Amino acid sequence: MQTNDGGYITHEGCDHIFFVGFLGAGKSTLARNLGRLYRRSYVDTDRMAERLMRKTVSECFEQDGEEAFRKVESSVLAQLKDQKSLLVSCGGGIVERPCNCAMMHEMGVVVYLDGELSDSLRQIQHPEKRPDFSLVDVEELYTHRRPLYKSTADYVVDIRNKSFEQVAEDAGRMLWEVGLL
């Protein structure tokens, strides 16, 4: 890690920050807000997958199945290896494949936005557009994924009963203090 002439910290190699968590946890909003605040680029793996597939995540789940989407998701993640210092909002199911978790750790650190199911459900404005909701019971999915998020995380940010602004402030402060922003 070094400081460039503009006073910003630069890191050697791939130094992405990956945000994981359940659907509606605020991963995209956090990556966007921190990106603007700290002048770092941000990306969303679901949006990248949609561009690659030329269809929405829901359409891919319906037409091709979850496994096909997970392969595209892994491919999108691998494309990030050639970039630097991204804030990455990850799809809720990215932790379903161990190879994705390993890739994230190779390229940077993983931050888990941890909250109750009710915290996530409160934020989801269009549940009909969430493919996972139509496939399984949401409580079962949350119960299944929560240990995966925890075991993958390098850092955890508690989102319980917090606004997006409070979560961004907490995450930004923590990441700044450990030298990642």
NUTI-412294 format. One record per residue: residue in one letter; x, y, z of N, C-alpha, C in turn. Coordinates in steps of 0.02 Angstrom, whole numbers, padded with zeros to 5 digits, always signed. Each point is the difference from the previous one (the first is absolute). Layout:
REM residues N
AXYZXYZXYZ ...
//
This chain:
REM residues 181
M+00043-00058+00000-00043+00058+00000+00045+00061+00000 Q-00017+00050-00043+00039+00061-00004-00048+00059-00010 T+00025+00060+00013-00039+00060-00012+00026+00032-00064 N-00047+00016-00046+00021+00033-00062+00002+00075+00011 D+00018+00038-00052+00008+00072+00006-00065+00035+00020 G-00057-00028-00016-00064+00031+00017-00021-00014+00071 G+00040-00037+00038-00017-00015+00069-00042-00062+00010 Y-00020-00032-00056-00042-00060+00006+00044-00061+00011 I-00025-00047+00036+00036-00063+00012-00009-00044-00061 T+00054-00027-00025-00004-00049-00054+00027-00066+00025 H-00028-00054-00023+00018-00066+00022+00034-00037-00058 E+00045-00044+00015+00031-00041-00051-00048-00058-00016 G-00003-00019-00063-00040-00057-00020-00075+00014+00004 C-00038-00053-00002-00073+00004+00001-00022+00013+00072 D-00040+00051+00009-00019+00019+00069-00074+00019+00005 H-00041-00041-00030-00072+00014+00000-00030-00010+00070 I-00056+00033+00011-00041-00012+00060-00066-00028-00025 F-00016-00061+00020-00060-00034-00021-00052+00004+00055 F-00060+00023-00017-00054+00003+00048-00048-00058-00013 V-00010-00042+00052-00045-00057-00006-00054+00006+00054 G-00054-00034-00012-00055+00000+00048-00064-00021-00035 F-00051-00008+00039-00064-00024-00026-00031+00052-00045 L-00049-00022-00038-00037+00044-00045-00028+00059+00040 G+00009+00060-00027-00027+00059+00033+00042+00027+00057 A+00060-00027+00010+00042+00023+00056+00029+00070-00013 G-00001+00022-00062+00026+00067-00016+00070-00001-00029 K+00021-00056-00029+00067-00006-00027+00014+00050-00056 S-00046+00005-00047+00009+00046-00057+00001+00073+00024 T-00046+00017+00044-00003+00068+00026+00064+00017+00037 L+00025-00047+00040+00062+00012+00037+00059+00009-00047 A+00008-00044-00049+00056+00006-00047-00003+00067-00037 R-00059+00019-00022-00009+00064-00035+00016+00059+00045 N-00027+00000+00061+00012+00056+00046+00073+00006+00020 L+00032-00056+00016+00071+00002+00018+00043+00019-00061 G-00020-00023-00058+00036+00017-00061+00001+00075-00012 R-00058+00031+00009-00003+00072-00009+00039+00037+00054 L-00007-00023+00061+00033+00033+00057+00076-00005-00004 Y+00025-00059-00018+00073-00012+00000+00030-00001-00071 R-00039+00020-00049+00024+00005-00069+00029-00066-00025 R-00039-00052+00011+00019-00066-00026-00055-00026-00045 S+00019-00036-00050-00048-00030-00046-00038-00056+00035 Y-00062-00009-00020-00041-00053+00029-00035-00037-00057 V-00011-00065+00011-00035-00042-00048-00048-00045+00037 D-00047-00027-00037-00051-00045+00027+00004-00064-00042 T+00014-00056+00031+00009-00063-00037-00064-00021-00036 D-00058+00013+00030-00063-00018-00034-00009+00041-00063 R+00015+00065+00002-00007+00042-00060+00050-00022-00053 M+00060-00017+00020+00051-00024-00047-00023-00065-00033 A-00029-00044+00039-00025-00064-00027-00058+00012-00048 E-00043+00047+00017-00056+00015-00045+00025+00026-00068 R+00050+00043+00001+00028+00025-00064+00031-00057-00040 L+00035-00044+00034+00032-00057-00033-00052-00048-00030 M-00054-00013+00037-00051-00047-00022-00051+00032-00047 R-00003+00067+00000-00050+00038-00037-00071-00018+00021 K-00007-00010+00066-00065-00013+00030+00005+00014+00075 T-00056+00007+00033+00001+00013+00072+00018-00064+00037 V+00018+00009+00063+00015-00058+00042-00062-00045+00004 S-00058+00030+00009-00062-00039+00004-00013-00039-00064 E+00012+00031-00057-00010-00035-00064+00049-00058-00007 C+00061+00010+00023+00049-00054-00003-00021-00059+00044 F-00023+00015+00061-00023-00052+00045-00058-00039-00032 E-00047+00037-00029-00059-00031-00031+00018-00041-00062 Q+00040+00028-00044+00014-00031-00065+00057-00051+00002 D+00051+00014+00040+00061-00041-00001+00013-00038+00065 G-00030+00022+00054+00010-00032+00065+00053+00034+00041 E-00002-00015+00065+00047+00032+00047+00072-00018-00015 E+00014-00062-00018+00069-00021-00011+00031+00039-00057 A-00038+00013-00053+00026+00039-00056+00017+00071+00023 F-00043+00029+00042+00015+00066+00025+00062-00001+00044 R+00008-00050+00043+00058-00003+00044+00065-00005-00040 K-00001-00034-00057+00060-00004-00042+00017+00069-00028 V-00051+00037-00023+00012+00067-00026+00026+00045+00056 E-00029-00007+00059+00021+00039+00058+00074-00011+00015 S+00022-00062-00003+00071-00017+00012+00043+00031-00055 S-00023-00001-00061+00036+00029-00056+00008+00076+00010 V-00053+00032+00021+00001+00073+00013+00051+00015+00055 L-00001-00039+00052+00047+00010+00055+00072-00007-00024 A+00013-00049-00042+00068-00011-00026+00023+00060-00042 Q-00045+00034-00033+00017+00058-00041+00028+00058+00042 L-00016+00000+00064+00023+00055+00043+00073-00005+00018 K+00032-00056-00014+00071-00010+00018+00045+00050-00035 D-00020+00025-00057+00042+00046-00038-00010+00072+00020 Q-00044+00013+00047-00014+00068+00021+00027+00013+00070 K-00005+00062+00022+00030+00018+00064-00047+00044+00041 S+00000-00011+00064-00032+00044+00049-00075+00010-00011 L-00036-00052-00017-00072+00005-00009-00037-00013+00065 L-00058+00032+00006-00049-00017+00051-00051-00043-00036 V-00009-00062+00022-00039-00048-00039-00061-00022+00040 S-00059+00016-00027-00063-00025+00028-00012-00068-00030 C-00004-00051+00041-00009-00069-00024-00072-00022+00007 G-00022-00041-00047-00066-00029+00004-00006-00042+00063 G-00061-00005+00026-00012-00035+00063+00023-00072+00002 G+00002-00033-00058+00019-00070-00001+00072-00014-00021 I+00041+00052-00004+00068-00009-00024+00039-00049+00045 V-00019-00004+00063+00036-00044+00047-00021-00074-00007 E-00047-00014-00045-00022-00069-00011+00055-00043-00030 R+00046+00031-00036+00054-00038-00032+00066+00015+00036 P+00032-00051+00029+00064+00010+00034+00053+00034-00044 C-00001-00013-00066+00050+00031-00044-00009+00076+00000 N-00062+00024+00007-00011+00073+00003+00030+00029+00063 C-00010-00034+00055+00027+00023+00064+00076+00003-00003 A+00030-00051-00030+00073-00001-00007+00024+00057-00045 M-00035+00012-00056+00019+00054-00045-00003+00068+00035 M-00053+00011+00039-00006+00064+00035+00058+00010+00047 H+00020-00052+00035+00056+00006+00047+00067+00010-00036 E+00007-00028-00060+00060+00011-00040+00006+00073-00022 M-00058+00031-00011-00001+00067-00029-00009+00056+00051 G-00013-00016+00062-00011+00052+00049-00031-00025+00064 V-00044+00040+00029-00032-00018+00063-00076-00003-00009 V-00032-00037+00044-00072-00010-00003-00031+00031+00062 V-00051+00042-00011-00036+00032+00054-00072-00026-00002 Y-00021-00029+00055-00068-00027+00005-00045+00050+00034 L-00055+00018-00033-00051+00043+00029-00050-00045+00035 D+00007-00004+00065-00037-00049+00041-00061+00033+00032 G-00057-00031-00011-00060+00024+00031-00051-00056+00006 E-00057+00016+00028-00054-00049+00005-00035-00004-00067 L-00037-00053-00011-00039-00007-00061-00047+00060-00008 S-00029+00023+00054-00046+00057-00002+00034+00063-00026 D+00065+00010+00015+00036+00058-00026+00004-00002-00076 S+00013-00059-00027+00004-00008-00073-00069+00007-00032 L-00048-00034+00027-00067+00002-00030-00029+00070-00001 R+00016+00040+00049-00025+00068+00003+00025+00042-00059 Q+00059-00016-00025+00031+00039-00054-00019-00023-00070 I-00027-00060-00006-00015-00027-00066-00066+00029-00025 Q+00005+00042-00052-00059+00033-00026-00039-00043-00050 H+00035-00044-00036-00032-00041-00051+00020-00073+00008 P-00029-00035+00050+00019-00070+00010-00013-00044-00060 E-00048+00019-00042-00015-00040-00060+00059+00000-00050 K+00045+00048+00007+00058+00003-00044+00060-00037+00028 R-00008-00030+00058+00055-00036+00032-00009-00075-00015 P+00043-00028-00041-00009-00070-00021+00002-00049+00057 D+00041+00012+00051+00005-00047+00056-00066-00007+00037 F-00039+00054+00001-00063-00001+00037-00050-00050-00027 S+00001-00011-00066-00049-00045-00029+00022-00073+00003 L+00063-00012+00015+00026-00068-00002-00004-00036+00067 V+00011+00036+00054+00001-00032+00066-00033+00046+00051 D-00011-00028+00058-00025+00039+00056+00055+00050+00020 V-00019+00063+00006+00049+00053+00014+00035-00011+00068 E-00037-00022+00050+00031-00012+00065+00051-00056-00004 E-00016-00053-00038+00048-00054-00009+00063+00024-00035 L-00010+00041-00051+00056+00027-00038+00045+00042+00045 Y-00030+00043+00039+00038+00043+00047+00038-00044+00050 T-00033-00050+00028+00031-00045+00049+00058-00039-00032 H-00008-00019-00062+00052-00037-00036+00060+00044-00015 R-00012+00062-00022+00055+00043-00023+00037+00036+00056 R-00032+00013+00055+00031+00040+00053+00068-00030+00022 P+00005-00065+00013+00066-00028+00018+00051+00006-00056 L-00023-00001-00062+00046+00007-00057+00029+00071-00001 Y-00043+00050+00012+00024+00069+00003+00051+00008+00057 K-00018-00027+00058+00044+00007+00059+00068-00032-00011 S+00000-00059-00029+00064-00036-00010+00043+00032-00054 T-00031+00037-00046+00037+00032-00054+00026+00069+00021 A-00032+00032+00047+00014+00070+00018+00067+00009+00034 D+00035+00054-00021+00058+00024+00037-00022+00051+00052 Y-00054+00037-00017-00027+00051+00044-00076-00005-00002 V-00031+00021+00055-00073-00002+00005-00025+00069+00020 V-00052+00023-00034-00033+00063+00017-00072-00017+00018 D-00019+00018+00060-00068-00013+00024-00048+00051-00029 I-00051-00023-00036-00048+00045-00032-00067+00003+00038 R-00005-00035+00056-00063-00004+00036-00027+00069+00019 N-00061+00013-00022-00035+00062+00017+00038+00063-00017 K+00040-00002-00053+00040+00059-00020-00022+00024-00069 S+00007+00065-00010-00014+00029-00066+00060-00015-00045 F-00009+00011-00066+00055-00008-00047+00057+00047+00018 E-00017+00059+00023+00052+00049+00018+00041-00024+00060 Q-00034-00029+00050+00035-00025+00059+00046-00058-00019 V-00025-00044-00043+00040-00058-00022+00061+00025-00038 A-00009+00048-00045+00057+00027-00039+00051+00032+00047 E-00024+00037+00050+00045+00032+00047+00039-00052+00040 D-00035-00052+00026+00034-00053+00038+00051-00037-00042 A-00021-00019-00061+00044-00039-00044+00060+00043-00021 G-00013+00063-00019+00054+00044-00021+00051+00011+00055 R-00024+00012+00061+00045+00010+00057+00042-00062+00013 M-00032-00058+00001+00036-00062+00013+00052-00013-00054 L-00018+00008-00063+00046-00014-00055+00057+00052-00002 W-00015+00061+00019+00052+00052+00005+00050-00018+00055 E-00028-00020+00058+00043-00015+00058+00048-00058-00013 V-00021-00047-00041+00044-00057-00014+00042+00011-00063 G-00005+00060-00029+00042+00019-00056-00022-00024-00068 L-00064-00016-00007-00024-00025-00064-00032+00054-00043 L-00017+00056+00028-00028+00056-00039+00047+00060+00005 
//
